[in-house]
Amino acid sequence: MESPGLTFPFGTELRCHTLFFCCEATPESEGKSKEAEIKRINKELANIRSKFKGDKALDGYSKKKYVCKLLFIFLLGHDIDFGHMEAVNLLSSNRYTEKQIGYLFISVLVNSNSELIRLINNAIKNDLASRNPTFMGLALHCIANVGSREMAEAFAGEIPKILVAGDTMDSVKQSAALCLLRLYRTSPDLVPMGDWTSRVVHLLNDQHLGVVTAATSLITTLAQKNPEEFKTSVSLAVSRLSRIVTSASTDLQDYTYYFVPAPWLSVKLLRLLQCYPPPEDPAVRGRLTECLETILNKAQEPPKSKKVQHSNAKNAVLFEAISLIIHHDSEPNLLVRACNQLGQFLQHRETNLRYLALESMCTLASSEFSHEAVKTHIETVINALKTERDVSVRQRAVDLLYAMCDRSNAQQIVAEMLSYLETADYSIREEIVLKVAILAEKYAVDYTWYVDTILNLIRIAGDYVSEEVWYRVIQIVINRDDVQGYAAKTVFEALQAPACHENLVKVGGYILGEFGNLIAGDPRSSPLIQFNLLHSKFHLCSVPTRALLLSTYIKFVNLFPEVKTTIQDVLRSDSQLKNADVELQQRAVEYLRLSTVASTDILATVLEEMPPFPERESSILAKLKKKKGPNTVTDLEEAKRERSADVNGGPEPAPASAASTPSPSADLLGLGAAPPAPAGPPPSSGGLLVDVFSDSPSAVAPLAPGSEDNFARFVCKNNGVLFENQLLQIGLKSEFRQNLGRMFIFYGNKTSTQFLNFTPTLICSDDLQTNLSLQTKPVDPTVDGGAQVQQIVNIECVCDFTEAPVLNIQFRYGGTFQNVSVKLPITLNKFFQPTEMASQDFFQRWKQLSSPQQEVQNIFKAKHPMDTEITKAKIIGFGSALLEDVDPNPANFVGAGIIHTKTTQIGCLLRLEPNLQAQMYRLTLRTSKETVSQRLCELLSEQF
């Protein structure tokens, strides 16, 4: 047994029952149609139900037969809603075949919330205490297959005792080890560490290799979380590994696989050793080195068989040994030998071997002992980049070139990557662009080469050059005086091409706006020619790029007074001053006014050259880390010995904007951002069979406990913690303006374990989707322990609404599927705009809204202390203006505001009358729309 996903040994009798039922269920007269199958199955279910309910008690064989039929019917995809008690009864049988069918039925069809779970647990306890190895094995298999938290609570303390007991048979020890491993993966907090941990380590010395294999899997997982508890396993693992690799294939006949002795156990032992640093004991360390050298030596020997199974087993042990050598990173001789061995695989005919060799060499390249050895294979890797047919292998070749790059070969590697970029697969172009940008910056001795490289990058793959890349080149040009003139000249020449990518226009606009004066002395690049060149691209660009170019134009007004009139004419044109886009219109108006009224000195002060950016980590490197995930070659790159100069750093510059910032509405809409993914419905859940066996269930969970209370707290506030349990914290930060809003959702991993397949989904009913538009940006599916990820939701209120969207989060934690649903506090009052009114205006409007359909009133008991200041804060937080000195009774509160939607605006007046003696409130709301009055009254009443 290699994994805790245990299966039952189907005996002869079970196969006979299956055959019996198949033959019985598909007679020729009924044919093979779906209708005939359903008819036959319904008939059989009715027969089985009558047998179970009949007066005559069934014997064990009959009960087993009918339970087996039910199981088979379920596996055909049909629902089973009876027979569970009969299956539980089979567990108490003393016959193996009857008990086996009972356990199999329980493993497949009984969930952890079943009312029968207590009876099942009692039957399992009886079998575990029976000391009958066959019955104990069935019970352990059932626990592992169900693997629920309830099972862990019931048996996590019992199974370790069975595992280390001296009289436990080998087959039961195997099952116990794998069962405990399964429970630890699903509920690690329920498996207690204790005296048994030191005893389980000694199972590595067991004579039965099956027990050793199972124990190694268990110890490896436990050691990753509790290394100190299991550090004594290192010497025992080395001893056992030494005995395996030095043995002849005939010594371990039962565990020799195609002339390779115990390959699975060897791999597991090598993985266990990777949980720890190199052994401190010289004797143990020497013995481990001998083992690794022996494995490398055997890799050079001629194969003992031409079968692919032989080479697979042999190479599996070899690659795991190389992983251990890389992990220890302490034996130069072994590291170089490992590199040379991997180099032989780079041209192997087997694609998988080429892939694994490139992947392992990426890690070797980060070691100071083997970096030079890896560099000797540069031509082979470049050839693989050009000729390899498999895209995944080409991607690993790109990773290896990136990892082996240093100052001596940077220009060659960057040139090869740029050459490959022209024909590279679309799926990896963005990653190559990031790596080229990082390498060009990191190893640039001459920064003119860096500028040329980035401009080439934009020319070849402009669509894949992210903002971080062109931000970065601007940072470096601004921070280095010696390259500013060259950069201005180069981008000016590049912009003369008939077709320029928009990213090149952005870079050109920013650099010429800052340093165009450095090349203005050349008649071929005079100020007017620079302006005309940029303006010729203006109408072909998107709104954010046009906004940047307008900022460049006002910079030109300061740099080149001779073109001031020309630029003012452009800013004064109807296409600018009356532009449909509010951002462009605002910039044109403000820049025109600035150029007209400001003196030369003020203009020079406002539009002075950008100061150098402060030094910090490259934003491109940060983006690459995020794209590749943790523990990849980009992280290993940081640990590489220092072979290069420091990298220039600085924060990302915003597109040149000297006198204007984007309007709040433009900011809320996220102009210039990547297109958000629309919030879609959740994936539909599968049938019952899928629900039982699926690795990632997709059914939406019911609302989490306390969700309604937390939702109510957010009606009058926009920021705070929406949900929190022992694993996950969800925080919110929101901003709303008229009918638009933006919500930042922060997901915090409170554990030290990664969340995998992390998938937040917004769920809206059909009516809500019509009235409320939500757009989300995707979230990284992996959330590291202790980390936080952010998701942005762009919101537009199309029409008034009453429901709230549901946020469903699904992820895997420690092998367990987690499913959480909470109501997202997007309510109608969020689109309130406060309106100040005098007393006379308020009551005049109040009388106008006097029809019964326009007024909603609620009298209710106070739920909280009746504090005046808190009441005022809640009314203001609700969104309306709090009007002072309007109501004749100073104890009353009145408010006014307008609900903004895309289709209409709805005026709203409210009046809250507290009665301190009775501890009661009367809330009256009047709006021009009955549904709005009703909804706002419901929301506000819950706050007091």
Secondary structure, DSSP 8 states (H G I E B T S, - for coil): --SS-------HHHHHHHHHHHHHH--GGG-S-HHHHHHHHHHHHHHHHHHHHSSS---HHHHHHHHHHHHHHHHTT----S-HHHHHHHTT-SSHHHHHHHHHHHHHH--TT-TTHHHHHHHHHHHHHS--HHHHHHHHHHHHHH--HHHHHHHTTTHHHHHH-TT--HHHHHHHHHHHHHHHHH-GGGS--STHHHHHHGGGG-S-HHHHHHHHHHHHHHHHH-GGGGTTHHHHHHHHHHHHHTS-TTTTGGGEETTEESHHHHHHHHHHHTTS-S-SSHHHHHHHHHHHHHHHHHHHS--S--SHHHHHHHHHHHHHHHHHHHHH---HHHHHHHHHHHHHHTT-S-HHHHHHHHHHHHHHTTSTTTHHHHHTTHHHHHHHHHH---HHHHHHHHHHHHHH--TTTHHHHHHHHHHHHTT--HHHHHHHHHHHHHHHHHT-SSHHHHHHHHHHHHHHHGGG--HHHHHHHHHHHHH-HHHHHHHHHHHHHHHTSSS--HHHHHHHHHHHHHHGGGSTTSGGG-HHHHHHHHHHHHTTS-HHHHHHHHHHHHHHHHH-GGGHHHHHHHHHSHHHHT-SSHHHHHHHHHHHHHHHHS-HHHHHHHT-----------HHHHHHHHHH-TTSHHHHHHHS---S----------S--SS----HHHHHHTTTS---EE---------HHHHHH-SS------B-TTHHHHHHHTTT-SEEEEEE-SSEEEEEEEEEETTEEEEEEEEEE-SSS-EEEEEEEEE--HHHHHHEEEEE----S-B-TT-EEEEEEEEEE-S------EEEEEEEETTEEEEEEEE----GGGGEEE----HHHHHHHHHHT-SGGGEEEEEEE-SS---HHHHHHHHHHHTSEEETT-SSSTT-EEEEEEEE-SS-EEEEEEEEEEETTTTEEEEEEEESSHHHHHHHHHHHHTT-
